[in-house]
Amino acid sequence: MFTVIGESLVDIIEAPARGTARQIHPGGSPLNVAVGSARLGLPTTLITHFADDAHGHLIDDHLRGNNVEAIVGGSFPTSSAAALLDGSGAAGYTFSIHWDINGASIPALAAVESALHVHTGSIAAVLAPGNKTVLGLVEAARPHATVSFDPNCRPAISGDIEAARQEVEGFVAASDIVKASDEDLLWLYPGRTVEDSLAAWLELGPAMVALTRGADGPVILTRRGRVEMPAEAIKVADTVGAGDSFMAALISGLAQLDALGAVNRPRLQDLATAQLHALAAYANRAAAITCSRPGANPPTAAELGPLTGTPTTAES
């Protein structure tokens, strides 16, 4: 039903400001979205890369333990991201990253061609040589699947902001649903407000753009309406994976509204304000649960519950 394309890596988390020991967790934005979606009941496949090494075994066990099917290509060592947490739990990253799915093109194409929905983003959308393959897979999926994209920008990897902006806008134009953080948009477009950037992306073609703003909460914008709400009040353990949990829950909510798949694009484009509000609240709650515990640990369907408070047809 659902195929994710993108990097898997290990997060090596250190928090000297908190006096806690080093921790190693499977991570990578696409992997987190895949795990989050599988925990919310969506049959999920991840097209990715990791190696036959200690970190790769950790990732493989994590995917198997969360019922995510992996299609693995490439020949590089398993990637890693060192996350340094400050006193508030916010993470800054340094990377040792490779992205290539060479050798997996046939099963990868089969996975996207059989999917109802395809998601990609982050490093996989901007880092050569794999990013061109990813765009090709997204374009192959569009005739029958809806597509979502989260740029999850990493300035340490995408040093050329002009090149990164072009790559990102190509994926935005090829997507039905786009999610970004305020940090993403301020880095990509330092000369304009995040609201102007959201509106500009909507003009590129997506039916929906969503914005996460940390403690200020999310915004969802479509051609029919706009909703926003504050973040839930919680005790933050850290923010690792919160945006990915938001993305996974947004996709799960849209699945519950029967708004995924190419045949349902008209429904996606015509969602009512009440439906948008319910989607924002559902994804907001998923992000809050993730922030309340260490690492990228998204909620299960039992923890999050179903999408509620929505009409079954598009209404104003």
C-alpha positions, 0 to 999 in steps of 0.5 A, a space after each residue: 500500500 505504501 512505499 517510502 524511498 530514502 536513506 537509513 542511517 544510525 543516529 549517534 546521540 550525545 547530550 553532554 548538557 544533560 549528563 546522559 550517556 551516548 545512545 545509538 538508534 536507527 534513524 534517517 527521516 525516510 526510515 522514521 516515516 516508514 516505521 511510523 506509518 507501519 506502527 499506524 497500520 499501513 503496510 509499508 515498504 522502504 527502498 533504502 541503503 544500508 550495509 552488511 555491518 554492525 550499524 546495518 544489522 541494527 537497522 535491519 533488526 529495527 525494520 523487521 521488528 516494525 514490520 517494514 519490508 526493506 528493498 536494499 541497494 547500494 554498496 557503501 558503508 551504513 550512513 550515520 548522523 551524530 546528533 548533539 542535543 542541547 539543554 532543551 532537547 533540540 538536536 544539531 547534526 553532523 553526518 557521514 552519509 552515502 546515498 545510492 540504491 544501485 542494484 535495486 532498480 527492478 524491485 524498487 520500480 515494482 514497489 512504486 508501481 504497486 503502491 497506493 502512495 509513495 513518500 520521499 525526502 531528506 538526503 535522498 532528494 538532494 544527494 547524488 548519485 541516488 537523488 536522480 533515481 529517486 525522482 525517476 521512481 516518483 515520476 513512475 509512481 504518479 500515474 497510479 499513486 499519490 506522492 508526498 515529500 518532506 525536504 527535511 533540509 540538512 545544510 551540512 550536506 546540501 551546502 549549495 543552497 541554490 542547487 538544493 532549492 532547485 532539487 527541492 522544488 522539482 520534488 515539490 512540483 512532482 508531489 501531492 502532499 508536501 511537509 516542511 519545517 519552518 527551519 527548512 523554509 527559512 534556510 531555503 528562502 531566507 528573503 521571504 516569510 515561511 507563509 509566502 514560501 508555503 503559498 509559493 509551493 502550493 502554486 507549484 502543484 501540490 494539493 496540500 502543504 504542511 508546516 511544522 513550527 516546533 512549539 508553535 504547532 503546525 499549519 496545513 494549507 490547501 487551495 480550499 482552506 488553512 488551519 493552524 494550532 499550537 503544539 501540545 503541552 508536554 515535557 520534551 525528552 528530545 525532538 528527534 524524529 518528531 517531524 517524521 512522526 508528524 508526516 507518518 500520521 498525516 499520511 495515515 490520516 489521509 488513508 483513513 479519509 480515503 484520500 490517497 492514490 491517484 484515483 482519489 486526487 479529487 478527494 484530496 484536493 477537496 478536503 473540508 476545513 474540518 478534515 484539515 483540522 482533524 488531520 493537523 490535530 492527529 499529526 500534532 499528537 503523533 509528534 508530541 508523543 514522539 517528543 515525550 520520549 527519547 529518540 525517533 520512537 513514533 506512536 503505535 495506532 493504539 497509542 494515537 487512536 483513529 482520526 476523529 472529528 471529520 465529516 465523511 464528505 468534503 464540506 465547507 
